[in-house]
């Protein structure tokens, strides 16, 4: 099930970005930075009442302003509204209802999307009393909040989560189908690779960056395995976005990643690895997806030698340090070089991502790992691992119970992860390790 998307909309200076930043930076949001991953502030993953969702910030909507920038911002917001599952409409209690508020409310009613109305800056009893005029917008009950004082934000998020679609399986959520999202910056060759794999032209292929606007799902059977390929719009660096719709094509890409089992991360061999590649890779990694790194346009790589792939892979490992587990393949969508290898690599990554290890076998591997390399002493105490269990798949997640969780050093945890990978493979997938305390008697 893909995460619901919440778009924050409203006219300028009502506190949209303040709310967004609070949700991102406070304990309301779960946003864990991964070393080596650069981030874009356009969107953020959050969790409330055990429901995970993606929150999207938008520019201020000015319905009457015909300035080109204002029109662009309005178009961006319209795209976000179309893609969102729930709209968080923010107004200003101090100014009351404005003509722009009325026009935005009309737009939201026409969208037929669930809307939660937040009346911000309701800091005084007088403003609270006057804020009830916002019932006149026809959106529903106004939630009186103060972003600056962090008042009533929990009630607001409760209302947002109530409007999420019910949790359940996607229509295409079958154990026999591997869902694959093809992601990367614009013009790296995603659509060409997509067309080569499926064996027919279903996506527009163009040299103009950003041609693909929507995610396209195509089921394909290869060697008895059914794949559902999701071709997505490319992401480009924020400062390079010229067309308004392209900015929010990232939302479609994030949804495609959430729906997928395996991600094909496409890089441009000629241009090398950019910060935007790191952002895209980081999202797929943190989403726990199986990953195959596809270096396209290898036929155009200048001054190739017998060591070129080895050197390029070494650079990938350095730049994408958080995903050493991902397989790398060098292809040319133009000549179809090595494209035939992708289905098997996708299948391997999907199997690793869904791998479940028997508890007895798992504990034997951990016991042997500890015997070979005892945990170091910390503050006069020695870490003692009691037992290990796997609690979920996609990605494989393990809980290690020990006597003193706080003295589990990061380096030793990484050592245990490497031992698990050596024993069971897990090639092409991240794995999560959670450390918890447990009394020896309970063990």
C-alpha positions as CSV (number, residue, x, y, z in Angstrom):
1,X,0.0,0.0,0.0
2,X,1.5,3.3,-1.1
3,X,1.7,6.1,1.5
4,X,-1.1,8.7,1.4
5,X,-0.1,12.1,0.2
6,X,-1.1,15.3,2.0
7,X,-0.8,18.6,0.1
8,X,-0.7,21.8,2.1
9,X,-2.4,24.6,0.2
10,X,-3.6,28.2,0.7
11,X,-2.8,31.8,-0.2
12,X,0.6,33.4,0.7
13,X,1.7,34.2,4.2
14,X,-0.9,32.0,6.1
15,X,1.7,29.8,7.6
16,X,1.9,26.8,5.3
17,X,5.6,26.4,5.3
18,X,5.8,27.0,9.0
19,X,3.4,24.1,9.6
20,X,5.3,21.9,7.1
21,X,8.6,22.6,8.9
22,X,7.1,21.9,12.3
23,X,5.8,18.6,11.1
24,X,9.1,17.7,9.5
25,X,11.4,18.8,12.4
26,X,9.4,18.0,15.5
27,X,8.7,14.7,17.0
28,X,5.4,14.7,15.2
29,X,7.3,13.6,12.1
30,X,9.7,10.7,11.8
31,X,12.4,11.9,9.5
32,X,15.7,10.1,10.0
33,X,18.7,11.4,8.1
34,X,20.8,8.7,6.4
35,X,24.5,9.5,6.0
36,X,25.3,10.6,2.5
37,X,21.8,11.4,1.5
38,X,20.9,15.0,0.5
39,X,17.3,16.1,0.9
40,X,14.8,18.4,-0.8
41,X,12.4,20.3,1.4
42,X,9.5,20.1,-1.0
43,X,8.2,16.9,0.6
44,X,8.7,14.9,3.8
45,X,7.7,11.5,5.2
46,X,5.7,11.7,8.4
47,X,3.8,9.4,10.7
48,X,0.8,10.0,13.0
49,X,-1.4,7.5,14.8
50,X,0.6,4.7,13.2
51,X,-0.2,5.9,9.7
52,X,2.7,6.9,7.5
53,X,2.2,9.5,4.9
54,X,4.0,12.0,2.6
55,X,3.5,15.7,3.2
56,X,4.0,18.1,0.3
57,X,4.5,21.9,0.6
58,X,3.2,24.2,-2.1
59,X,3.5,27.9,-2.9
60,X,0.9,30.5,-2.0
61,X,-2.1,30.6,-4.3
62,X,-3.2,34.0,-5.6
63,X,-6.2,33.5,-7.8
64,X,-6.5,37.0,-9.1
65,X,-2.8,37.7,-9.8
66,X,-1.9,37.3,-13.5
67,X,1.9,37.6,-13.0
68,X,3.7,34.7,-14.6
69,X,5.2,33.6,-11.3
70,X,1.8,33.6,-9.5
71,X,0.2,31.7,-12.4
72,X,3.1,29.1,-12.2
73,X,2.6,28.7,-8.5
74,X,-1.1,28.2,-8.9
75,X,-0.5,25.6,-11.6
76,X,1.9,23.8,-9.3
77,X,-0.7,23.8,-6.5
78,X,-3.3,22.4,-8.9
79,X,-1.0,19.5,-9.7
80,X,-0.4,18.8,-6.0
81,X,-4.1,18.9,-5.4
82,X,-4.8,16.4,-8.2
83,X,-2.1,14.0,-6.9
84,X,-2.9,14.3,-3.2
85,X,-5.2,12.0,-1.1
86,X,-6.0,14.7,1.4
87,X,-5.7,18.5,1.2
88,X,-4.7,20.6,4.2
89,X,-6.2,24.0,3.5
90,X,-4.6,26.8,5.6
91,X,-6.2,30.2,6.3
92,X,-5.3,33.2,8.5
93,X,-7.5,34.0,11.5
94,X,-6.1,37.5,11.8
95,X,-7.2,38.6,8.3
96,X,-10.4,36.6,8.1
97,X,-11.8,35.3,4.8
98,X,-10.4,36.9,1.7
99,X,-11.4,36.6,-1.9
100,X,-8.4,34.3,-2.6
101,X,-9.6,32.1,0.3
102,X,-13.1,31.9,-1.4
103,X,-11.5,31.1,-4.8
104,X,-9.2,28.4,-3.3
105,X,-12.1,26.9,-1.4
106,X,-14.1,26.7,-4.7
107,X,-11.2,25.0,-6.4
108,X,-11.0,22.4,-3.5
109,X,-14.7,21.7,-3.6
110,X,-14.5,21.1,-7.3
111,X,-11.6,18.7,-6.8
112,X,-13.9,16.4,-4.7
113,X,-10.8,15.5,-2.6
114,X,-11.0,15.2,1.2
115,X,-10.1,18.6,2.8
116,X,-9.1,19.6,6.3
117,X,-9.5,23.3,7.0
118,X,-6.8,24.8,9.4
119,X,-7.3,28.4,10.6
120,X,-3.8,29.5,11.7
121,X,-2.8,32.3,13.9
122,X,-5.7,31.9,16.3
123,X,-3.7,33.0,19.2
124,X,-6.2,35.0,21.2
125,X,-9.8,34.4,22.5
126,X,-11.0,37.2,20.2
127,X,-9.4,35.6,17.1
128,X,-10.8,32.2,18.2
129,X,-14.3,33.7,18.4
130,X,-14.0,35.4,15.0
131,X,-12.5,32.3,13.3
132,X,-15.8,30.5,13.1
133,X,-16.7,32.7,10.1
134,X,-14.6,30.2,8.2
135,X,-17.6,27.8,8.2
136,X,-18.7,30.1,5.3
137,X,-16.1,28.6,3.0
138,X,-18.2,25.5,2.7
139,X,-15.2,23.2,3.5
140,X,-16.4,21.9,6.8
141,X,-15.3,22.4,10.4
142,X,-12.4,24.8,10.9
143,X,-9.6,23.6,13.1
144,X,-8.2,26.6,15.1
145,X,-4.5,26.3,15.5
146,X,-1.4,28.4,16.1
147,X,1.7,27.2,14.3
148,X,3.9,29.7,16.1
149,X,2.7,28.5,19.5
150,X,2.2,24.9,18.4
151,X,-1.4,24.8,19.6
152,X,-3.9,22.1,18.6
153,X,-1.6,20.6,16.0
154,X,-2.4,17.1,17.3
155,X,-6.1,17.6,16.7
156,X,-5.3,18.8,13.2
157,X,-3.3,15.8,12.4
158,X,-6.0,13.5,13.8
159,X,-8.5,15.1,11.4
160,X,-6.1,14.6,8.5
161,X,-5.4,10.9,9.2
162,X,-9.2,10.3,9.6
163,X,-9.6,11.2,5.9
164,X,-6.9,8.8,4.6
165,X,-8.0,5.9,2.3
166,X,-8.5,2.7,4.3
167,X,-5.5,0.6,4.7
168,X,-5.4,-2.5,2.5
169,X,-3.6,-4.1,-0.3
170,X,-3.2,-2.5,-3.7
171,X,-5.2,-4.0,-6.5
172,X,-1.9,-5.3,-8.1
173,X,-0.5,-6.5,-4.8
174,X,0.1,-10.2,-5.6
175,X,2.9,-12.4,-4.3
176,X,3.5,-13.6,-7.9
177,X,3.9,-10.0,-9.4
178,X,7.1,-8.0,-8.9
179,X,6.4,-4.3,-9.1
180,X,9.3,-2.3,-10.5
181,X,9.7,1.5,-10.5
182,X,12.1,3.0,-13.0
183,X,13.4,6.3,-11.4
184,X,16.1,8.8,-12.0
185,X,16.8,12.4,-13.2
186,X,15.2,13.6,-16.5
187,X,16.9,12.5,-19.7
188,X,19.0,9.7,-18.3
189,X,17.1,7.2,-20.5
190,X,14.4,5.8,-18.2
191,X,11.7,5.6,-20.9
192,X,14.1,4.0,-23.4
193,X,15.1,1.3,-20.9
194,X,11.4,0.8,-20.0
195,X,10.6,0.3,-23.7
196,X,13.5,-2.0,-24.3
197,X,12.5,-4.2,-21.3
198,X,8.8,-4.4,-22.2
199,X,9.6,-4.9,-25.9
200,X,7.1,-2.3,-27.2
201,X,6.9,1.4,-27.2
202,X,4.5,2.5,-24.5
203,X,6.3,5.7,-23.2
204,X,7.2,8.7,-25.2
205,X,11.0,8.7,-25.9
206,X,12.5,12.2,-26.5
207,X,15.7,14.0,-26.1
208,X,13.8,16.8,-24.3
209,X,14.2,16.4,-20.5
210,X,11.0,15.9,-18.6
211,X,8.9,14.4,-21.5
212,X,7.3,11.7,-19.3
213,X,4.7,13.4,-17.0
214,X,2.8,10.5,-15.6
215,X,3.5,7.0,-14.2
216,X,2.6,4.3,-16.6
217,X,2.0,0.7,-15.5
218,X,2.7,-2.1,-17.9
219,X,2.5,-5.8,-16.9
220,X,5.1,-8.0,-18.6
221,X,6.0,-11.7,-18.4
222,X,9.6,-12.7,-18.8
223,X,10.7,-16.3,-18.4
224,X,7.6,-17.3,-16.4
225,X,7.9,-14.3,-14.0
226,X,5.3,-11.5,-14.1
227,X,6.6,-7.9,-13.6
228,X,4.6,-4.7,-13.3
229,X,6.8,-1.9,-14.6
230,X,6.1,1.6,-13.5
231,X,7.7,4.2,-15.7
232,X,7.9,7.5,-13.9
233,X,8.5,11.2,-14.6
234,X,12.1,12.3,-14.0
235,X,13.2,14.3,-11.1
236,X,15.4,17.3,-11.6
237,X,17.2,19.6,-9.2
238,X,14.9,22.2,-7.7
239,X,16.8,25.2,-9.2
240,X,16.5,23.7,-12.7
241,X,12.7,23.3,-12.8
242,X,11.3,25.6,-15.4
243,X,7.9,24.1,-16.1
244,X,5.4,24.2,-13.3
245,X,4.1,20.7,-13.8
246,X,7.6,19.2,-13.6
247,X,8.1,20.3,-10.0
248,X,5.3,18.1,-8.8
249,X,6.1,15.2,-11.1
250,X,8.3,14.2,-8.1
251,X,5.1,13.4,-6.2
252,X,4.2,10.7,-8.8
253,X,7.7,9.3,-8.6
254,X,7.5,9.0,-4.8
255,X,4.2,7.3,-5.1
256,X,5.6,4.9,-7.7
257,X,8.6,4.1,-5.3
258,X,6.2,3.4,-2.5
259,X,4.1,1.0,-4.6
260,X,7.2,-0.9,-5.9
261,X,9.1,-3.9,-4.7
262,X,12.2,-3.1,-6.7
263,X,13.6,0.2,-8.0
264,X,15.7,0.6,-11.1
265,X,17.8,3.7,-10.3
266,X,19.0,5.0,-13.7
267,X,22.2,7.0,-13.8
268,X,23.8,8.8,-16.8
269,X,27.3,7.4,-17.5
270,X,28.4,10.6,-19.2
271,X,27.3,13.0,-16.5
272,X,28.2,10.9,-13.5
273,X,26.5,11.0,-10.1
274,X,24.9,14.2,-9.0
275,X,23.3,15.4,-5.8
276,X,19.9,14.8,-7.3
277,X,20.8,11.2,-7.9
278,X,21.7,10.9,-4.2
279,X,18.3,12.3,-3.2
280,X,16.5,9.9,-5.5
281,X,18.6,7.0,-4.3
282,X,18.2,8.0,-0.7
283,X,14.4,8.0,-0.9
284,X,14.4,4.5,-2.4
285,X,16.8,3.3,0.2
286,X,14.9,4.7,3.1
287,X,11.7,3.2,1.7
288,X,13.3,-0.2,2.1
289,X,13.0,-1.2,-1.6
290,X,15.1,-3.7,-3.5
291,X,17.5,-1.6,-5.7
292,X,19.4,-2.2,-9.0
293,X,21.7,0.7,-10.1
294,X,21.5,1.0,-13.9
295,X,24.3,3.0,-15.5
296,X,22.9,4.0,-18.9
297,X,24.6,5.5,-22.0
298,X,27.7,3.4,-21.3
299,X,28.3,3.3,-25.1
300,X,28.9,7.1,-24.9
301,X,31.3,7.0,-21.9
302,X,34.5,8.7,-22.9
303,X,37.9,7.0,-23.0
304,X,36.8,3.6,-21.8
305,X,39.5,1.1,-20.7
306,X,39.3,-2.4,-19.2
307,X,39.2,-0.7,-15.8
308,X,36.4,1.8,-16.5
309,X,33.5,-0.2,-15.0
310,X,35.5,-1.0,-11.9
311,X,36.5,2.7,-11.5
312,X,32.9,3.9,-12.1
313,X,31.5,1.3,-9.6
314,X,34.1,2.5,-7.0
315,X,32.8,6.0,-7.5
316,X,29.2,4.9,-7.1
317,X,30.1,3.1,-3.8
318,X,31.8,6.3,-2.6
319,X,28.9,8.7,-3.6
320,X,26.1,6.3,-2.6
321,X,27.8,5.1,0.5
322,X,24.5,4.2,2.2
323,X,23.7,1.5,-0.4
324,X,26.7,-0.8,-0.8
325,X,24.4,-3.7,-1.3
326,X,23.0,-2.6,-4.6
327,X,24.0,-4.4,-7.8
328,X,25.3,-2.3,-10.6
329,X,24.9,-3.0,-14.3
330,X,26.2,-1.0,-17.3
331,X,23.8,-0.7,-20.2
332,X,23.0,1.2,-23.4
333,X,19.3,1.7,-24.1
334,X,20.3,2.8,-27.6
335,X,22.1,-0.4,-28.5
336,X,20.2,-2.6,-25.9
337,X,23.6,-3.7,-24.5
338,X,23.0,-5.8,-21.3
339,X,19.3,-4.8,-21.1
340,X,18.5,-8.5,-21.2
341,X,20.2,-8.9,-17.8
342,X,17.8,-6.6,-16.0
343,X,14.8,-8.9,-15.4
344,X,17.0,-11.5,-13.7
345,X,18.7,-8.8,-11.5
346,X,15.3,-7.4,-10.6
347,X,14.1,-10.9,-9.6
348,X,17.1,-11.4,-7.4
349,X,16.6,-8.1,-5.7
350,X,12.9,-8.8,-5.1
351,X,13.7,-12.3,-3.6
352,X,16.4,-10.8,-1.3
353,X,13.9,-8.0,-0.2
354,X,11.3,-10.6,0.7
355,X,13.7,-13.2,2.2
356,X,12.7,-14.7,5.6
357,X,15.2,-16.6,7.7
358,X,14.3,-19.3,10.2
359,X,14.9,-18.1,13.8
360,X,17.1,-21.1,14.7
361,X,19.4,-20.6,11.6
362,X,19.5,-16.8,12.3
363,X,20.6,-17.3,15.8
364,X,23.3,-19.7,14.9
365,X,24.8,-17.2,12.5
366,X,24.7,-14.4,15.1
367,X,26.2,-16.8,17.7
368,X,29.1,-17.7,15.4
369,X,29.6,-14.0,14.5
370,X,29.9,-13.1,18.2
371,X,32.3,-16.1,18.8
372,X,34.6,-14.8,16.0
373,X,34.5,-11.2,17.2
374,X,33.5,-10.5,20.8
375,X,31.8,-7.1,21.4
376,X,34.2,-4.6,22.9
377,X,33.9,-3.5,26.5
378,X,32.1,-0.2,27.1
379,X,32.1,1.6,30.4
380,X,33.3,-1.6,32.2
381,X,30.4,-3.6,30.7
382,X,30.4,-6.1,27.9
383,X,27.5,-6.4,25.5
384,X,25.8,-9.8,25.6
385,X,23.5,-10.7,22.7
386,X,20.7,-12.9,23.9
387,X,18.9,-13.8,20.8
388,X,17.8,-12.5,17.4
389,X,14.6,-12.7,15.5
390,X,13.3,-11.5,12.1
391,X,10.1,-9.4,12.5
392,X,9.3,-8.4,8.9
393,X,10.3,-8.5,5.2
394,X,10.3,-5.9,2.5
395,X,12.9,-4.9,3.8
396,X,14.2,-7.8,6.0
397,X,14.1,-6.4,9.5
398,X,15.8,-8.0,12.5
399,X,15.5,-7.4,16.3
400,X,18.6,-8.1,18.4
401,X,17.8,-8.5,22.1
402,X,20.8,-7.8,24.4
403,X,21.6,-7.0,28.0
404,X,22.6,-3.4,27.5
405,X,21.2,-1.9,24.2
406,X,22.8,1.5,24.9
407,X,26.4,0.1,24.6
408,X,25.8,-1.5,21.2
409,X,28.3,0.4,19.1
410,X,27.4,1.4,15.5
411,X,30.5,-0.3,14.2
412,X,29.6,-3.6,15.9
413,X,26.0,-3.4,14.6
414,X,27.5,-2.9,11.1
415,X,29.7,-6.0,11.7
416,X,26.6,-8.1,12.5
417,X,24.8,-6.7,9.4
418,X,27.8,-7.7,7.2
419,X,27.8,-11.2,8.8
420,X,24.1,-11.6,8.0
421,X,24.7,-10.5,4.4
422,X,27.6,-12.9,4.0
423,X,25.6,-15.8,5.4
424,X,22.3,-15.2,3.6
425,X,23.1,-12.9,0.6
426,X,20.6,-10.0,0.8
427,X,22.1,-8.7,-2.4
428,X,20.2,-5.8,-3.7
429,X,18.2,-4.9,-0.6
430,X,18.7,-2.8,2.5
431,X,18.2,-4.6,5.8
432,X,17.2,-3.1,9.1
433,X,18.5,-4.0,12.5
434,X,16.7,-2.9,15.7
435,X,18.5,-3.3,19.1
436,X,16.4,-3.9,22.2
437,X,17.0,-4.8,25.8
438,X,15.7,-7.9,27.4
439,X,16.5,-9.6,30.8
440,X,18.5,-12.8,30.5
441,X,15.8,-14.6,32.6
442,X,13.2,-13.7,30.0
443,X,15.5,-14.9,27.2
